[in-house]
């Protein structure tokens, strides 16, 4: 097996690394503290092609592969996990399904400005009573002539308050539950759409997680994405790809925490020597590095399978499950290595722990990932 990345992949990785180091990292702590959405950074990411990494250039994208995407998300998330998830949700949960299931007319109107970074997207699936249980959606879409009338609400929507275009999943045949869900393309200017409260989150505080409300919102029939009552499949396939992005985000968080722990251990003096000389510290660093590398390899394996058109749902679930837990463990150990300073905001490792937690929750909790993995193991 060849573990080397191609020249193109290396170029994307380096471009993302340079931008993250020079533009994002200096602002990350302030963005987190002020819960400030990084509007200018998102615009610049679009100019660099990172808001449509894998989208065909015909539709305004960069035309890169899923490995390029995973490498880029890792680098951006290493500097700022909030900016990383803005980019990840936009690419994985909006651009990907639009390209896979959209008509040419839909791609021209919606995917092109999204992939070029001129507009921002959001994915409207989760509801107060429907998180892991997608079949429990209460948001309804009822056909009225040539329009669908949408009523309901969504919660925990990444980019929600800043999104121009939202993919909304609604029940079009409640009796069929999951088999009666359809997907719709909603524009924020449509009458009946409004943004509700913004969540005061523990981590990724600059990403803006919001409630979305639909009150008699009328959607043209041509704005249905894919076929009637096929929205559940679209959502599940989309989340498979999204898990690669979240795994990459978790790897970026872990990597940053590890790097800070290494630097601190070399500079922190105790008993007339750097604490990096102590075996207890060395063993923690060794475990942190090993787990981070393993998480990265699992993530790239899933991206590789997707790139080659092979089944990758199980591998994406494994990557997300392991990488998210790794981010939590590595960030926790980084705080331990920093001692009391790790508990303060001065050294930023506490931010990595707060940011890491959400990677175990969104786009399918760790428990859901285990169900996906177990079902593949037990399938006939």
C-alpha distance (Angstrom), angle and dihedral (degrees) to the residues before:
residue distance angle dihedral
X1 . . .
X2 3.80 . .
X3 3.80 111.8 .
X4 3.80 94.0 -179.2
X5 3.80 117.7 108.4
X6 3.79 119.7 -134.2
X7 3.79 125.0 -104.1
X8 3.81 90.4 -104.3
X9 3.81 92.3 49.7
X10 3.79 90.6 47.8
X11 3.80 90.3 51.1
X12 3.81 92.3 52.4
X13 3.79 90.9 46.5
X14 3.80 92.3 51.1
X15 3.80 93.4 45.7
X16 3.80 90.5 51.9
X17 3.81 91.3 44.7
X18 3.80 93.3 51.7
X19 3.80 93.4 46.5
X20 3.80 92.0 46.7
X21 3.81 92.4 49.1
X22 3.79 97.0 43.8
X23 3.80 103.8 34.2
X24 3.80 111.1 17.8
X25 3.80 107.7 34.5
X26 3.83 95.6 57.6
X27 3.82 89.2 56.3
X28 3.81 100.7 38.7
X29 3.81 99.2 93.9
X30 3.80 92.7 46.9
X31 3.79 93.0 47.4
X32 3.80 89.8 51.1
X33 3.79 95.4 46.2
X34 3.80 94.2 47.7
X35 3.82 96.7 37.2
X36 3.80 85.0 -125.8
X37 3.79 118.0 170.9
X38 3.85 107.4 -132.9
X39 3.79 97.9 -127.1
X40 3.80 95.8 161.7
X41 3.79 93.7 45.8
X42 3.81 91.2 51.4
X43 3.79 90.0 51.1
X44 3.81 90.6 51.4
X45 3.80 91.0 47.6
X46 3.78 86.9 56.4
X47 3.78 91.7 51.3
X48 3.81 89.1 53.1
X49 3.80 92.1 51.4
X50 3.80 96.1 -109.7
X51 3.79 96.1 122.2
X52 3.81 92.0 65.6
X53 3.78 102.8 25.0
X54 3.80 98.9 156.5
X55 3.81 99.2 25.2
X56 3.80 117.2 116.6
X57 3.84 111.4 -100.6
X58 3.81 86.5 -125.0
X59 3.81 85.8 73.1
X60 3.80 97.2 41.0
X61 3.80 98.7 -89.0
X62 3.79 133.8 127.5
X63 3.81 93.9 -114.6
X64 3.80 94.8 -136.5
X65 3.81 127.7 144.1
X66 3.84 130.9 -102.1
X67 3.82 91.5 -100.2
X68 3.80 89.5 58.3
X69 3.77 87.8 50.2
X70 3.81 94.4 50.6
X71 3.80 92.1 47.4
X72 3.80 91.5 49.4
X73 3.82 94.0 48.7
X74 3.80 90.2 50.0
X75 3.80 92.3 52.6
X76 3.81 94.7 46.2
X77 3.82 92.2 45.1
X78 3.79 91.4 49.4
X79 3.80 87.4 64.6
X80 3.81 98.3 35.9
X81 3.79 125.2 -2.9
X82 3.81 90.7 -161.5
X83 3.78 92.1 59.3
X84 3.79 88.8 43.0
X85 3.79 94.3 57.3
X86 3.81 92.5 44.6
X87 3.79 87.5 57.4
X88 3.81 94.0 40.6
X89 3.81 96.8 49.8
X90 3.79 91.5 46.0
X91 3.82 93.1 51.0
X92 3.80 102.8 35.6
X93 3.77 102.4 32.9
X94 3.79 102.2 34.9
X95 3.80 113.5 18.9
X96 3.81 95.1 40.5
X97 3.82 97.6 53.9
X98 3.80 92.1 41.3
X99 3.79 90.4 54.8
X100 3.81 93.4 43.0
X101 3.79 99.6 44.5
X102 3.80 107.5 15.6
X103 3.78 127.1 106.3
X104 3.79 118.7 -119.0
X105 3.80 88.3 -104.5
X106 3.81 91.1 53.2
X107 3.79 91.8 46.8
X108 3.78 92.6 50.1
X109 3.80 93.6 47.9
X110 3.80 101.1 37.5
X111 3.79 113.6 11.2
X112 3.81 96.2 50.4
X113 3.83 96.5 58.9
X114 3.81 90.5 40.3
X115 3.81 95.7 50.5
X116 3.78 92.0 46.4
X117 3.80 91.0 51.5
X118 3.78 95.0 -116.7
X119 3.78 90.2 118.3
X120 3.80 132.9 29.0
X121 3.79 126.3 -132.0
X122 3.81 137.6 -151.2
X123 3.80 135.0 -168.4
X124 3.80 115.4 -131.6
X125 3.79 109.6 -160.7
X126 3.83 111.8 111.5
X127 3.81 120.4 84.9
X128 3.81 134.2 179.9
X129 3.81 90.9 -98.3
X130 3.81 98.7 27.3
X131 3.77 118.3 61.3
X132 3.79 112.5 125.0
X133 3.83 88.4 2.1
X134 3.79 98.4 72.0
X135 3.79 90.6 170.9
X136 3.79 88.2 68.3
X137 3.81 94.8 69.9
X138 3.80 112.9 145.7
X139 3.80 97.4 -173.3
X140 3.81 106.3 107.1
X141 3.78 133.1 -155.9
X142 3.81 116.3 -165.6
X143 3.79 123.1 -172.4
X144 3.80 114.7 -121.5
X145 3.78 111.9 175.9
X146 3.80 108.6 -60.3
X147 3.80 94.1 -12.6
X148 3.78 139.3 68.9
X149 3.81 115.4 -133.8
X150 3.79 111.4 -143.1
X151 3.80 125.6 -157.6
X152 3.78 129.0 170.1
X153 3.77 142.1 59.5
X154 3.79 142.0 -96.5
X155 3.80 129.6 -151.3
X156 3.81 137.7 -159.4
X157 3.81 91.4 26.9
X158 3.80 112.6 169.2
X159 3.84 111.4 -135.8
X160 3.81 87.8 6.5
X161 3.79 100.0 140.6
X162 3.80 93.8 42.1
X163 3.81 100.4 39.2
X164 3.79 120.2 114.9
X165 3.80 94.5 -169.3
X166 3.81 126.1 33.7
X167 3.79 129.0 -170.3
X168 3.79 103.5 -142.5
X169 3.80 124.3 -166.0
X170 3.79 115.6 -153.2
X171 3.77 139.4 168.1
X172 3.80 112.0 -101.5
X173 3.81 94.4 168.6
X174 3.83 109.6 27.3
X175 3.80 94.2 -174.9
X176 3.80 89.8 63.1
X177 3.84 92.3 51.5
X178 3.84 107.5 -169.0
X179 3.80 91.0 9.4
X180 3.79 90.2 55.3
X181 3.82 98.6 58.8
X182 3.80 124.2 113.2
X183 3.81 133.1 -173.3
X184 3.80 124.8 -128.0
X185 3.79 136.3 -171.4
X186 3.80 109.3 -129.6
X187 3.80 126.7 -171.8
X188 3.78 118.9 -149.0
X189 3.83 91.0 -129.6
X190 3.80 92.3 61.5
X191 3.83 111.4 114.5
X192 3.78 111.0 -107.9
X193 3.79 95.7 37.7
X194 3.77 120.2 112.3
X195 3.76 138.6 158.9
X196 3.79 116.2 -118.8
X197 3.77 128.1 -163.7
X198 3.78 124.2 -27.3
X199 3.79 114.3 -126.3
X200 3.81 117.5 -118.5
X201 3.76 94.7 -135.8
X202 3.79 130.4 -165.0
X203 3.81 92.4 -131.5
X204 3.82 141.9 7.1
X205 3.77 83.0 44.2
X206 3.81 95.9 166.4
X207 3.80 94.9 56.1
X208 3.83 97.8 77.9
X209 3.80 111.6 -129.1
X210 3.79 107.9 -159.5
X211 3.78 147.6 176.0
X212 3.81 116.6 -116.7
X213 3.81 122.1 -155.4
X214 3.82 128.3 -161.8
X215 3.79 119.6 -165.8
X216 3.82 115.1 179.1
X217 3.79 89.0 -34.9
X218 3.80 109.2 177.2
X219 3.80 116.5 -142.6
X220 3.83 122.6 -170.8
X221 3.80 112.9 -117.3
X222 3.80 89.3 -119.7
X223 3.83 88.6 64.1
X224 3.79 93.4 70.7
X225 3.80 108.4 113.1
X226 3.78 111.5 -137.2
X227 3.78 122.4 -23.7
X228 3.79 130.4 -24.5
X229 3.81 112.5 -84.3
X230 3.82 92.0 5.7
X231 3.78 95.5 103.4
X232 3.80 95.3 105.6
X233 3.79 91.2 61.8
X234 3.80 90.8 47.7
X235 3.80 90.3 50.9
X236 3.82 94.5 48.5
X237 3.80 95.1 46.4
X238 3.79 89.7 46.2
X239 3.80 92.3 51.5
X240 3.81 90.6 52.0
X241 3.78 88.9 61.7
X242 3.78 92.2 40.0
X243 3.79 90.5 58.5
X244 3.78 89.6 63.4
X245 3.80 88.6 57.0
X246 3.81 93.4 48.5
X247 3.80 91.2 46.9
X248 3.81 88.6 52.5
X249 3.80 89.8 48.2
X250 3.81 89.8 52.4
X251 3.81 91.0 49.8
X252 3.80 89.5 52.5
X253 3.80 91.7 51.2
X254 3.82 91.8 48.1
X255 3.78 92.2 47.5
X256 3.78 93.1 52.4
X257 3.80 92.1 48.1
X258 3.81 90.5 49.2
X259 3.79 93.2 49.3
X260 3.79 91.8 50.4
X261 3.81 91.1 48.3
X262 3.80 92.3 51.3
X263 3.79 92.8 49.0
X264 3.79 93.2 46.7
X265 3.81 93.5 47.3
X266 3.79 90.5 55.1
X267 3.79 93.7 50.8
X268 3.79 102.7 36.5
X269 3.80 111.1 93.6
X270 3.81 123.2 -153.6
X271 3.81 126.4 162.1
X272 3.83 89.1 4.5
X273 3.80 95.5 -58.5
X274 3.79 139.6 76.7
X275 3.78 112.5 -87.1
X276 3.82 88.2 -125.1
X277 3.82 85.7 78.3
X278 3.80 91.0 66.5
X279 3.78 117.4 95.1
X280 3.81 92.4 -138.7
X281 3.82 89.8 60.8
X282 3.79 93.5 42.1
X283 3.79 92.4 53.3
X284 3.79 91.9 50.2
X285 3.80 91.3 49.9
X286 3.80 91.3 47.4
X287 3.80 92.2 52.9
X288 3.80 91.8 44.8
X289 3.81 92.5 52.1
X290 3.81 93.8 44.8
X291 3.80 93.9 49.9
X292 3.81 92.7 45.6
X293 3.79 91.8 51.9
X294 3.80 91.3 47.1
X295 3.80 90.6 50.7
X296 3.80 90.8 50.5
X297 3.81 92.1 50.6
X298 3.81 92.1 49.9
X299 3.80 89.3 49.9
X300 3.78 94.2 49.0
X301 3.81 90.8 46.9
X302 3.79 90.6 57.4
X303 3.81 90.5 46.2
X304 3.81 90.1 49.0
X305 3.80 92.0 53.0
X306 3.79 91.3 48.5
X307 3.79 90.6 48.6
X308 3.81 90.7 55.3
X309 3.80 94.5 46.3
X310 3.80 94.8 -110.9
X311 3.80 128.3 137.2
X312 3.80 108.7 -82.3
X313 3.82 106.9 160.7
X314 3.80 94.6 108.2
X315 3.79 93.5 43.0
X316 3.81 91.5 49.0
X317 3.81 89.7 51.3
X318 3.81 90.7 49.4
X319 3.79 91.2 48.8
X320 3.79 93.7 49.7
X321 3.80 93.6 43.6
X322 3.79 94.3 50.7
X323 3.81 98.6 35.9
X324 3.80 93.9 49.9
X325 3.79 92.1 50.0
X326 3.80 89.5 45.6
X327 3.80 91.2 53.4
X328 3.81 89.7 53.6
X329 3.81 94.3 47.2
X330 3.79 95.3 44.7
X331 3.81 93.7 46.8
X332 3.81 90.5 47.9
X333 3.80 91.9 51.2
X334 3.80 91.0 46.0
X335 3.80 88.6 58.0
X336 3.80 90.2 47.8
X337 3.79 91.1 52.4
X338 3.81 90.1 50.1
X339 3.79 90.5 51.0
X340 3.78 114.3 -164.8
X341 3.80 91.1 -8.0
X342 3.78 89.2 61.7
X343 3.79 89.5 63.4
X344 3.80 91.4 57.5
X345 3.78 126.1 76.5
X346 3.80 92.3 -123.5
X347 3.81 95.6 87.3
X348 3.82 96.6 37.6
X349 3.81 97.3 -137.6
X350 3.81 90.5 113.1
X351 3.82 86.9 62.1
X352 3.79 89.9 56.9
X353 3.80 91.0 54.4
X354 3.80 91.9 49.3
X355 3.80 91.1 47.3
X356 3.80 93.4 45.4
X357 3.80 95.4 59.3
X358 3.78 95.7 67.5
X359 3.80 91.5 57.3
X360 3.81 87.1 69.9
X361 3.81 90.6 54.4
X362 3.79 116.4 36.5
X363 3.80 126.7 72.6
X364 3.78 87.5 22.8
X365 3.79 125.2 -20.7
X366 3.80 120.7 -108.3
X367 3.79 88.1 -100.4
X368 3.81 90.8 56.3
X369 3.82 90.0 49.6
X370 3.80 89.4 53.8
X371 3.80 90.0 51.9
X372 3.81 90.8 51.5
X373 3.80 91.5 48.7
X374 3.81 94.7 44.7
X375 3.81 93.2 49.3
X376 3.79 90.4 54.4
X377 3.79 90.0 50.4
X378 3.79 93.4 49.6
X379 3.79 98.1 41.1
X380 3.82 115.9 119.1
